[in-house]
Amino acid sequence: MEQHNNNEDYILERSVHKISFTLTLFDEHLPLYRFRREPKRLDEIDWRKYDTISIWRENETLICVSTCAFDKYYAPNICFTLENVGSYTLQCAIYRRKYENLRDTATFFWSLQHPPGVNAELRVGLYGKASKYDATDLHTDQLVQVVDSNPTRCLNLQSGCLCEHPSVGLASRPQPLNLKFTTSFGQTTVWGDRSNPGFRFYDKGTAFVNALEQRQSSFGSLSFDFAYEYFRGIVMPFSASNLERLLKLSIFDKLSSTRLEEKFNFPMLSCEVNALDFEFVAGYYEPKDFASLNIAAKDLRIKLFLDRVDKWDGLLIAFFERIAELGHFERLDFSVDFFYLPDESMEAYTCEDVANVAEALLCVIVGNPKLTYLNLGRTHWRLDWAPHLGYLFDIMEDHKALRTVCVREYPPEGCSEDEEAEHYRWLEQLLTRNRNIEIIDVAGQRITNGSSIDKLYALNRIYVGSSLLMKDSAPLRPCLVATALTESVLGSFQHTALIVSNHADILFEFLHDLDIESLLIETEKREETKASEPCTEESNQTDPMKRKASNDEPESNKRIS
C-alpha cells in the first residue's frame, strides 16, 4: 500500500466549493477535497491521512468518508462500507443532486481496484431515512462493471430488489464471483415487520437460478441468509422451489447460509461444493437421521443449535461418527450454540457427558487422515472441551496432516496452578512428538507459557523449514542450506544439528567439492611466510623464554623502549 502513498497529494487537493446540502443536527462539514486526477486503485490514497474527508465531483455528487458519513446530510444518498482496504475499513456515503449522477459516482468508486487480501468486501445497504438507494439501483452494465473490476472481492447486497436483467448479468459472468445476499439486515419494527426488508429478488431468484443452470464454469462463492417476520415467518432471497434447484447445482466452490427451513438442511449439507459454511437447528433430528447424511465438502464450517435437545450428547456422537465415517475432510470448524435460553439459566454439560462426545471427536481426527485444520474455539462455553484436551492431544501426536488446532481458552480460566501446569505439560508433549502442529486461540495467537513452549515452537519451525528444504529442487537446496547454517540457526547447536541431520547429503557435497590438496598447500605457504617474518612484540608475549628475557631487562631499558 505504501508504494502508492507518495502520489496521494497528486490525486487530492483542497476544494473551495460551497456545499449546499443541509447538515444533520449538531453536525459540521468535513474537510472538502476534489480529485486532481481520478485514481485507478483505492490504495493510491493514504486513508490514514484522509480518514475523515469529503470529495466533491464535477457531476455534483459528494463522497463522504467518515465514521459518521451515513447521516451527514439531509439528502438522498447511497451508503456502503469497504472492508480491508489495506489495513483500513472505510465507511462511506455518496450524496447527490441528480439520481443518474449518483449511479455514475457509485460505479466509479466501487470499480477502483481493491487491494488484494483476505476478507475484502464491498457492503451496500440502507441506513436511516435519507438512505434511498443501493446497488440494485445501478444499471446492469454498471453493476457488471463493479463485479468485473474486483471479482474476488465479496459484494454484500444488504438491501434492494434485484430485477431479472441484472440478476442474469451477475449469474453469467465468465469469472468466479464472491456474492452475498443479506436478507436479515433490515430493521425490525415493534410489530415484527421490517422498515428495510433487506435484499430480495424481484422474481424470488428465478432468473438468477435459470442463468446458473446454464453455467459451465465455477461460480465461486455464494452466501445467503434468512430473516424472520412476525406475520410472514421465514423470509429468504429465494423461493422454496428456486432454492431447491440451486442446491442441486455443482458449480459452487463455496456455499454459506444461516438457518434454513428444516426441509433444506440436509440438501444444503449434501451440496457438491468444496467448502460449506452452515448452521442449523439440531432439535429437528434424531441420532439415527445422521447415519445416511452425505456431506461432499472437504472444508466444513458447521454450527449446531442445541436448544431444547434432551439427548444432545447422543446427537453429537452420531454426527461425529458420520464425519469420521466419511473421512474426506481437510478442514473442520465445529461449534454448538443456543438461541433462546439466556446464559444465566444454563448449567455446563457434565464432564462425563462431554467425555463421551470427545471420544467421538477422537474418531473424527483418526478417521480423517487429510485433516489439516481443526477449530473447536467457537463452541459455547456450556460444552467444555478443556478437560478432555489431554487425550485429544495424544491422538494428534501421530496425525501426519494436522497443522493447526484452535481452542477457545487454554488453560481454562479459573484452574489452579497445578492444573495449569498439567495443561501446559500436555501441550509440550504434543509439540515434542508432532513438530508440524500448532495450537492457537480464537484470536489466532499461538498458545504458550512464554518460556519452554516458545523454545519448542522455535525448534519446530526449524524442523518444518528444514523438511521443506528437502522438497526444493537440487540447484536451490545447497544455497538454501548454506544460508540456513550461516544465518538462521547460527549459534544454536540443537538447530544446527537438526539442519545437518536432514541435509547430510548436502554437507557431503560441500566436502566433496572442497579442494583439500590446494587448501593444505595454501596453509603450508602461510605457515612458511609467518616463520620467515621477524619476531614481533606480540610473538614475544606468547613465547615463555622470550617473555622471561623481556621481564629481566633493567627498568631503565623498559622505560626507554
C-alpha positions as CSV (number, residue, x, y, z in Angstrom):
1,M,0.0,0.0,0.0
2,E,2.8,2.3,0.8
3,Q,4.1,2.3,-2.7
4,H,1.1,4.5,-3.7
5,N,1.2,6.9,-0.8
6,N,3.7,9.2,-2.4
7,N,1.1,10.0,-5.0
8,E,-1.8,10.9,-2.8
9,D,-1.1,14.7,-2.9
10,Y,-1.2,14.5,-6.7
11,I,-4.7,12.9,-6.6
12,L,-6.4,15.1,-4.0
13,E,-6.4,18.8,-3.4
14,R,-8.5,21.1,-1.2
15,S,-11.7,22.4,-2.8
16,V,-13.3,25.8,-2.3
17,H,-16.7,24.6,-3.5
18,K,-19.6,25.5,-1.2
19,I,-21.6,22.5,-0.1
20,S,-25.3,23.3,-0.1
21,F,-26.5,20.0,1.4
22,T,-28.3,20.6,4.7
23,L,-26.3,19.2,7.6
24,T,-27.9,17.0,10.2
25,L,-28.4,18.3,13.7
26,F,-25.2,19.4,15.6
27,D,-23.0,18.3,12.7
28,E,-20.4,20.1,10.7
29,H,-18.8,19.9,7.3
30,L,-15.9,17.5,6.7
31,P,-12.7,18.9,5.0
32,L,-13.5,19.2,1.4
33,Y,-11.3,17.9,-1.5
34,R,-11.5,17.2,-5.1
35,F,-9.7,14.8,-7.4
36,R,-6.8,16.4,-9.4
37,R,-6.8,13.2,-11.3
38,E,-9.0,10.1,-10.9
39,P,-7.3,7.2,-9.2
40,K,-7.3,3.7,-10.5
41,R,-6.8,2.0,-7.2
42,L,-8.2,2.5,-3.7
43,D,-4.8,2.4,-2.1
44,E,-3.5,5.3,-4.2
45,I,-4.9,7.4,-1.3
46,D,-3.4,7.3,2.1
47,W,-6.5,6.6,4.2
48,R,-4.6,7.1,7.4
49,K,-4.1,10.7,6.4
50,Y,-7.5,11.2,4.7
51,D,-9.7,9.1,7.0
52,T,-12.3,11.9,7.5
53,I,-13.0,13.8,4.3
54,S,-15.5,14.7,1.6
55,I,-14.7,14.6,-2.1
56,W,-16.6,16.8,-4.5
57,R,-17.0,15.6,-8.1
58,E,-17.9,17.8,-11.1
59,N,-21.1,15.9,-11.6
60,E,-22.4,17.4,-8.3
61,T,-22.0,14.4,-6.1
62,L,-20.3,14.3,-2.8
63,I,-18.3,11.3,-1.5
64,C,-18.1,11.3,2.3
65,V,-15.5,9.1,4.1
66,S,-16.1,9.1,7.8
67,T,-17.5,7.1,10.7
68,C,-20.5,9.5,10.5
69,A,-20.8,9.5,6.7
70,F,-24.1,7.7,6.7
71,D,-26.0,10.5,8.5
72,K,-24.0,13.6,7.5
73,Y,-26.6,15.4,5.4
74,Y,-30.4,15.6,4.9
75,A,-30.0,14.5,1.3
76,P,-30.7,11.3,-0.7
77,N,-27.6,9.1,-0.6
78,I,-26.2,5.6,-1.0
79,C,-24.3,4.1,2.0
80,F,-21.6,1.5,1.8
81,T,-18.6,0.1,3.6
82,L,-15.3,-1.0,2.1
83,E,-13.7,-3.7,4.3
84,N,-9.9,-4.3,4.4
85,V,-8.6,-1.5,2.2
86,G,-5.1,-2.4,3.2
87,S,-5.5,-2.2,7.0
88,Y,-8.5,0.2,6.9
89,T,-12.2,-0.1,6.8
90,L,-13.9,2.8,5.1
91,Q,-17.5,3.9,5.9
92,C,-18.8,6.0,3.0
93,A,-21.8,7.7,1.6
94,I,-22.4,9.3,-1.7
95,Y,-24.8,12.3,-1.7
96,R,-26.4,13.6,-4.9
97,R,-28.4,16.3,-6.6
98,K,-29.2,14.2,-9.7
99,Y,-30.1,10.5,-9.5
100,E,-28.2,9.5,-12.6
101,N,-25.0,11.2,-11.3
102,L,-25.2,9.2,-8.1
103,R,-25.1,6.0,-10.2
104,D,-22.1,7.2,-12.1
105,T,-20.1,8.1,-9.0
106,A,-21.0,4.8,-7.2
107,T,-19.9,2.9,-10.3
108,F,-16.6,4.8,-10.5
109,F,-15.7,4.5,-6.8
110,W,-16.8,0.8,-6.4
111,S,-14.8,-0.1,-9.6
112,L,-11.5,1.2,-8.1
113,Q,-9.1,-1.7,-7.6
114,H,-9.4,-3.1,-4.1
115,P,-6.0,-4.1,-2.6
116,P,-5.8,-7.9,-2.7
117,G,-6.2,-9.6,0.7
118,V,-8.3,-11.8,2.8
119,N,-11.9,-10.7,3.6
120,A,-12.0,-7.8,1.1
121,E,-15.7,-6.7,0.9
122,L,-18.0,-4.1,-0.5
123,R,-21.1,-3.9,1.7
124,V,-24.1,-1.9,0.4
125,G,-27.2,-1.2,2.4
126,L,-29.8,1.3,3.6
127,Y,-29.0,3.3,6.8
128,G,-31.6,5.8,8.0
129,K,-34.4,7.7,6.3
130,A,-32.1,9.7,4.0
131,S,-30.6,6.5,2.6
132,K,-32.7,6.0,-0.6
133,Y,-30.5,4.0,-2.9
134,D,-28.4,0.8,-3.1
135,A,-26.5,-1.4,-5.5
136,T,-29.7,-2.7,-7.1
137,D,-30.4,0.8,-8.4
138,L,-27.4,0.6,-10.8
139,H,-27.9,-0.2,-14.4
140,T,-27.0,-3.8,-15.4
141,D,-23.8,-2.7,-17.2
142,Q,-22.7,-0.6,-14.2
143,L,-23.3,-3.5,-11.7
144,V,-21.4,-5.8,-14.0
145,Q,-18.5,-3.3,-14.2
146,V,-18.3,-3.2,-10.4
147,V,-18.1,-7.0,-10.0
148,D,-15.7,-7.4,-13.0
149,S,-13.3,-4.8,-11.6
150,N,-12.9,-6.8,-8.3
151,P,-14.1,-10.4,-8.9
152,T,-12.5,-11.9,-5.8
153,R,-13.9,-9.1,-3.5
154,C,-17.1,-10.0,-1.7
155,L,-20.1,-8.0,-2.9
156,N,-22.6,-8.0,0.0
157,L,-26.0,-6.7,-1.0
158,Q,-27.9,-5.9,2.2
159,S,-30.9,-4.1,0.7
160,G,-32.8,-3.5,-2.5
161,C,-34.7,-5.6,-5.1
162,L,-32.7,-7.1,-7.9
163,C,-34.6,-7.3,-11.2
164,E,-34.3,-10.1,-13.8
165,H,-31.8,-8.5,-16.2
166,P,-29.1,-7.6,-13.6
167,S,-29.7,-11.0,-11.9
168,V,-28.8,-12.7,-15.2
169,G,-25.8,-10.4,-15.6
170,L,-24.4,-11.4,-12.2
171,A,-25.1,-15.2,-12.7
172,S,-23.5,-15.3,-16.1
173,R,-20.2,-13.6,-15.5
174,P,-17.4,-15.7,-17.1
175,Q,-15.1,-15.5,-14.0
176,P,-15.8,-16.8,-10.5
177,L,-17.5,-14.3,-8.2
178,N,-18.0,-13.8,-4.4
179,L,-21.6,-12.7,-3.7
180,K,-23.5,-12.4,-0.5
181,F,-27.3,-11.7,-0.3
182,T,-28.3,-10.5,3.2
183,T,-32.0,-10.6,3.9
184,S,-31.6,-10.3,7.7
185,F,-30.1,-6.8,7.5
186,G,-33.5,-5.0,7.7
187,Q,-34.7,-3.0,10.8
188,T,-37.5,-4.8,12.7
189,T,-40.5,-2.8,13.9
190,V,-42.4,-3.4,17.1
191,W,-44.9,-5.4,15.0
192,G,-42.3,-7.8,13.8
193,D,-42.1,-6.3,10.3
194,R,-39.0,-4.5,9.0
195,S,-38.8,-1.0,7.6
196,N,-36.0,-2.2,5.4
197,P,-36.7,-5.7,4.1
198,G,-33.1,-6.5,3.3
199,F,-32.1,-7.9,0.0
200,R,-34.6,-9.7,-2.3
201,F,-35.1,-10.7,-5.9
202,Y,-37.9,-9.3,-7.8
203,D,-38.8,-12.8,-9.1
204,K,-37.7,-14.7,-6.0
205,G,-34.5,-15.6,-7.8
206,T,-35.9,-17.4,-10.8
207,A,-33.9,-15.6,-13.4
208,F,-30.7,-15.9,-11.3
209,V,-31.1,-19.7,-10.9
210,N,-32.0,-20.1,-14.5
211,A,-28.8,-18.5,-15.6
212,L,-26.8,-20.6,-13.0
213,E,-28.2,-23.8,-14.5
214,Q,-26.8,-22.7,-17.9
215,R,-23.4,-22.0,-16.4
216,Q,-20.5,-24.3,-17.3
217,S,-17.7,-22.8,-15.2
218,S,-17.3,-22.4,-11.5
219,F,-19.4,-19.6,-10.0
220,G,-17.1,-19.1,-7.0
221,S,-18.7,-18.3,-3.6
222,L,-22.4,-17.6,-2.8
223,S,-23.7,-16.7,0.6
224,F,-27.3,-16.0,1.6
225,D,-29.4,-15.9,4.8
226,F,-32.9,-15.6,6.0
227,A,-35.0,-13.2,8.2
228,Y,-38.0,-13.9,10.4
229,E,-41.0,-11.6,10.2
230,Y,-43.9,-11.9,12.7
231,F,-46.7,-12.1,10.1
232,R,-44.7,-13.7,7.2
233,G,-42.5,-16.2,9.0
234,I,-39.1,-17.1,7.4
235,V,-38.2,-14.7,4.5
236,M,-35.3,-15.7,2.1
237,P,-34.0,-14.2,-1.1
238,F,-35.1,-17.4,-3.0
239,S,-38.4,-19.1,-3.2
240,A,-38.6,-22.7,-1.9
241,S,-38.6,-24.1,-5.5
242,N,-35.7,-21.9,-6.6
243,L,-33.6,-22.8,-3.5
244,E,-34.2,-26.5,-4.2
245,R,-33.0,-26.1,-7.7
246,L,-30.0,-24.0,-6.6
247,L,-28.9,-26.7,-4.1
248,K,-28.8,-29.3,-6.8
249,L,-26.1,-27.4,-8.8
250,S,-22.5,-28.4,-8.7
251,I,-20.9,-25.1,-9.9
252,F,-20.1,-23.5,-6.5
253,D,-16.7,-23.6,-4.9
254,K,-18.3,-22.4,-1.6
255,L,-21.8,-22.1,-0.2
256,S,-22.7,-20.3,3.0
257,S,-26.0,-19.9,4.8
258,T,-27.6,-19.4,8.2
259,R,-30.5,-21.4,9.3
260,L,-33.0,-22.6,6.6
261,E,-36.3,-24.3,6.8
262,E,-35.9,-27.8,8.1
263,K,-36.5,-29.5,4.8
264,F,-33.5,-27.7,3.3
265,N,-30.9,-28.6,6.0
266,F,-29.8,-32.0,4.6
267,P,-29.9,-30.8,0.9
268,M,-27.7,-27.9,2.0
269,L,-25.3,-30.2,3.8
270,S,-25.2,-32.5,0.7
271,C,-24.3,-29.9,-1.8
272,E,-21.5,-30.6,-4.3
273,V,-19.1,-27.9,-3.1
274,N,-15.5,-27.7,-1.9
275,A,-16.4,-25.5,1.1
276,L,-19.6,-25.3,3.1
277,D,-20.4,-22.8,5.9
278,F,-23.8,-23.7,7.5
279,E,-25.7,-23.6,10.8
280,F,-28.9,-25.5,11.6
281,V,-31.2,-26.4,14.5
282,A,-30.3,-29.9,15.6
283,G,-33.6,-30.3,17.6
284,Y,-35.4,-31.4,14.4
285,Y,-33.4,-34.6,14.2
286,E,-32.7,-37.9,15.9
287,P,-29.3,-39.5,16.1
288,K,-30.3,-42.1,13.5
289,D,-31.0,-39.4,11.0
290,F,-27.3,-38.7,10.5
291,A,-26.4,-42.3,9.5
292,S,-27.2,-41.6,5.9
293,L,-26.1,-38.0,5.7
294,N,-23.8,-37.3,2.8
295,I,-21.5,-34.2,3.1
296,A,-19.4,-33.6,0.0
297,A,-17.5,-30.6,1.2
298,K,-13.8,-31.0,2.2
299,D,-13.8,-27.7,4.1
300,L,-16.7,-27.8,6.6
301,R,-17.7,-25.0,9.0
302,I,-20.7,-26.1,10.9
303,K,-22.7,-24.8,13.8
304,L,-25.4,-26.8,15.6
305,F,-28.0,-25.1,17.8
306,L,-28.9,-27.4,20.7
307,D,-31.9,-25.6,22.2
308,R,-34.4,-28.0,23.9
309,V,-32.4,-31.0,22.8
310,D,-32.6,-33.6,25.6
311,K,-30.2,-36.2,24.2
312,W,-27.7,-33.7,23.0
313,D,-24.7,-36.0,23.6
314,G,-26.2,-38.8,21.5
315,L,-27.0,-36.4,18.7
316,L,-23.4,-35.0,18.6
317,I,-21.9,-38.5,18.8
318,A,-24.0,-39.6,15.9
319,F,-22.9,-36.6,13.9
320,F,-19.2,-37.1,14.7
321,E,-19.5,-40.8,13.8
322,R,-20.8,-39.8,10.4
323,I,-18.0,-37.3,9.9
324,A,-15.4,-40.0,10.8
325,E,-17.0,-42.5,8.5
326,L,-17.0,-40.1,5.5
327,G,-13.3,-39.5,6.2
328,H,-12.5,-36.9,3.4
329,F,-12.4,-33.7,5.4
330,E,-9.4,-31.4,5.2
331,R,-10.7,-28.5,7.3
332,L,-13.3,-28.8,10.1
333,D,-14.7,-25.9,12.1
334,F,-17.2,-27.3,14.6
335,S,-19.3,-25.4,17.2
336,V,-22.5,-25.6,19.1
337,D,-24.7,-22.7,20.3
338,F,-28.0,-21.8,21.7
339,F,-30.8,-19.4,20.6
340,Y,-33.4,-18.8,23.2
341,L,-32.1,-19.7,26.7
342,P,-30.2,-16.9,28.5
343,D,-26.8,-17.9,29.7
344,E,-27.6,-17.5,33.4
345,S,-30.3,-20.2,33.1
346,M,-27.9,-22.7,31.8
347,E,-25.5,-25.1,33.5
348,A,-22.5,-26.6,31.9
349,Y,-22.9,-30.1,30.5
350,T,-21.4,-32.6,32.8
351,C,-17.8,-33.6,32.3
352,E,-18.8,-37.3,31.8
353,D,-21.3,-36.4,29.1
354,V,-18.8,-34.3,27.2
355,A,-16.2,-37.1,27.6
356,N,-18.4,-39.4,25.5
357,V,-18.6,-36.7,22.8
358,A,-14.9,-36.1,23.0
359,E,-14.3,-39.8,22.3
360,A,-16.4,-39.5,19.2
361,L,-14.3,-36.5,18.2
362,L,-11.2,-38.7,18.5
363,C,-12.7,-40.9,15.8
364,V,-13.1,-37.8,13.6
365,I,-9.4,-37.0,14.0
366,V,-8.3,-40.5,13.3
367,G,-10.8,-41.1,10.6
368,N,-9.8,-38.1,8.5
369,P,-6.1,-38.6,7.6
370,K,-6.1,-35.5,5.4
371,L,-7.4,-33.1,8.1
372,T,-5.1,-30.1,8.3
373,Y,-7.2,-27.7,10.4
374,L,-9.5,-28.2,13.3
375,N,-11.3,-25.4,15.1
376,L,-13.1,-26.1,18.4
377,G,-12.8,-22.5,19.6
378,R,-16.2,-21.1,18.6
379,T,-18.1,-23.6,20.8
380,H,-20.4,-22.3,23.5
381,W,-18.9,-22.5,27.0
382,R,-21.5,-25.0,28.0
383,L,-19.7,-27.6,26.0
384,D,-16.3,-27.5,27.6
385,W,-13.5,-29.4,25.7
386,A,-10.7,-28.3,28.1
387,P,-10.7,-31.2,30.5
388,H,-10.5,-33.6,27.5
389,L,-7.8,-32.0,25.5
390,G,-5.1,-34.2,27.1
391,Y,-6.2,-37.4,25.3
392,L,-7.3,-35.4,22.2
393,F,-3.6,-34.2,22.0
394,D,-2.5,-37.8,22.4
395,I,-4.3,-38.7,19.2
396,M,-2.9,-35.7,17.4
397,E,0.6,-36.8,18.1
398,D,0.5,-39.3,15.3
399,H,-1.6,-37.4,12.8
400,K,0.6,-36.7,9.7
401,A,-1.5,-33.9,8.1
402,L,-2.8,-31.9,11.0
403,R,-1.2,-28.4,11.2
404,T,-3.5,-26.1,13.2
405,V,-5.8,-26.6,16.1
406,C,-7.9,-23.8,17.5
407,V,-9.3,-24.0,21.1
408,R,-11.4,-21.5,23.0
409,E,-9.4,-21.0,26.1
410,Y,-6.2,-22.7,27.2
411,P,-5.5,-23.3,30.0
412,P,-9.1,-22.7,31.0
413,E,-9.9,-19.7,33.2
414,G,-10.1,-20.4,36.9
415,C,-7.9,-23.5,37.0
416,S,-5.3,-23.9,39.8
417,E,-1.6,-23.6,39.3
418,D,-1.2,-27.4,39.3
419,E,-4.0,-27.8,36.7
420,E,-2.4,-25.0,34.6
421,A,1.0,-26.8,34.7
422,E,-0.8,-30.0,33.7
423,H,-2.4,-28.4,30.7
424,Y,1.0,-26.9,29.6
425,R,2.6,-30.4,30.1
426,W,0.0,-31.8,27.6
427,L,0.9,-29.1,25.1
428,E,4.6,-29.6,25.5
429,Q,4.3,-33.3,25.0
430,L,2.2,-32.8,21.8
431,L,4.7,-30.2,20.3
432,T,7.6,-32.6,21.1
433,R,6.1,-35.5,19.4
434,N,4.4,-33.7,16.5
435,R,6.6,-30.9,15.3
436,N,4.2,-29.9,12.4
437,I,1.4,-28.8,14.6
438,E,0.5,-25.5,16.4
439,I,-2.3,-24.8,18.9
440,I,-3.9,-21.3,18.7
441,D,-6.6,-19.4,20.4
442,V,-9.7,-17.8,18.8
443,A,-7.6,-14.7,18.0
444,G,-5.1,-16.7,16.0
445,Q,-2.3,-16.4,18.6
446,R,-0.2,-19.4,19.5
447,I,-0.8,-20.7,23.0
448,T,2.4,-20.7,25.0
449,N,3.7,-20.4,28.6
450,G,6.2,-17.8,27.4
451,S,9.3,-20.0,28.0
452,S,9.7,-23.7,27.2
453,I,6.8,-23.8,24.7
454,D,8.2,-20.8,22.8
455,K,11.5,-22.7,22.5
456,L,9.6,-25.8,21.2
457,Y,7.9,-23.7,18.6
458,A,11.2,-22.2,17.5
459,L,12.7,-25.7,17.2
460,N,9.7,-27.0,15.3
461,R,9.9,-24.0,13.0
462,I,13.4,-25.1,12.0
463,Y,12.3,-28.7,11.7
464,V,9.4,-27.7,9.3
465,G,11.6,-25.4,7.3
466,S,14.3,-28.0,7.0
467,S,11.8,-30.5,5.8
468,L,10.5,-28.1,3.2
469,L,14.1,-27.5,2.0
470,M,14.3,-31.2,1.2
471,K,11.5,-30.8,-1.3
472,D,13.2,-28.0,-3.2
473,S,14.9,-28.6,-6.5
474,A,18.5,-29.7,-6.4
475,P,20.0,-26.4,-7.8
476,L,18.5,-24.4,-5.0
477,R,18.9,-26.7,-2.0
478,P,22.7,-26.3,-1.4
479,C,22.4,-22.5,-1.4
480,L,19.4,-22.5,0.9
481,V,21.0,-25.0,3.3
482,A,24.2,-22.9,3.4
483,T,22.1,-19.8,4.2
484,A,20.3,-21.5,6.9
485,L,23.5,-22.8,8.6
486,T,25.3,-19.4,8.4
487,E,22.4,-17.2,9.2
488,S,19.1,-18.7,10.5
489,V,20.5,-21.3,13.0
490,L,23.9,-19.8,13.7
491,G,24.8,-20.1,17.4
492,S,22.3,-22.8,18.2
493,F,23.8,-26.3,18.4
494,Q,20.4,-28.0,18.5
495,H,19.0,-26.1,15.5
496,T,22.3,-26.7,13.5
497,A,22.3,-30.4,14.3
498,L,18.7,-30.6,13.1
499,I,19.6,-29.0,9.7
500,V,22.7,-31.1,9.3
501,S,20.8,-34.4,10.1
502,N,18.2,-33.6,7.4
503,H,20.7,-32.5,4.8
504,A,23.8,-34.7,5.3
505,D,24.0,-35.2,1.6
506,I,24.4,-31.5,1.0
507,L,27.2,-31.4,3.7
508,F,28.9,-34.3,1.9
509,E,28.7,-32.3,-1.4
510,F,30.3,-29.3,0.3
511,L,33.2,-31.5,1.5
512,H,33.4,-33.4,-1.8
513,D,33.7,-30.2,-3.8
514,L,36.3,-28.8,-1.4
515,D,39.9,-28.9,-2.9
516,I,41.7,-30.3,0.2
517,E,45.1,-30.5,-1.5
518,S,45.0,-26.9,-2.6
519,L,43.8,-25.9,0.9
520,L,46.8,-27.8,2.5
521,I,49.3,-26.2,0.2
522,E,47.9,-22.7,0.9
523,T,48.1,-23.4,4.6
524,E,51.7,-24.5,4.4
525,K,52.6,-21.3,2.5
526,R,51.0,-19.2,5.1
527,E,53.0,-21.0,7.8
528,E,56.3,-20.6,6.0
529,T,55.6,-16.9,5.5
530,K,54.8,-16.5,9.1
531,A,58.0,-18.3,10.1
532,S,60.2,-16.1,7.9
533,E,58.8,-12.9,9.4
534,P,60.8,-11.1,12.2
535,C,59.6,-11.7,15.7
536,T,57.2,-9.1,16.9
537,E,56.4,-7.9,20.4
538,E,53.2,-10.0,20.2
539,S,55.2,-13.2,19.4
540,N,57.5,-12.3,22.3
541,Q,54.5,-12.2,24.6
542,T,53.4,-15.7,23.6
543,D,56.9,-17.3,23.9
544,P,57.7,-18.0,27.6
545,M,61.5,-17.8,27.2
546,K,61.4,-14.5,25.3
547,R,58.8,-13.2,27.8
548,K,61.1,-14.1,30.7
549,A,64.1,-12.4,29.0
550,S,62.0,-9.3,28.5
551,N,60.9,-9.3,32.1
552,D,64.6,-9.5,33.2
553,E,65.5,-6.2,31.4
554,P,66.6,-3.3,33.6
555,E,63.7,-1.0,34.5
556,S,65.5,1.9,32.7
557,N,65.6,0.0,29.4
558,K,61.9,-0.8,29.7
559,R,61.2,2.9,30.1
560,I,63.3,3.8,27.1
561,S,61.7,1.2,24.9
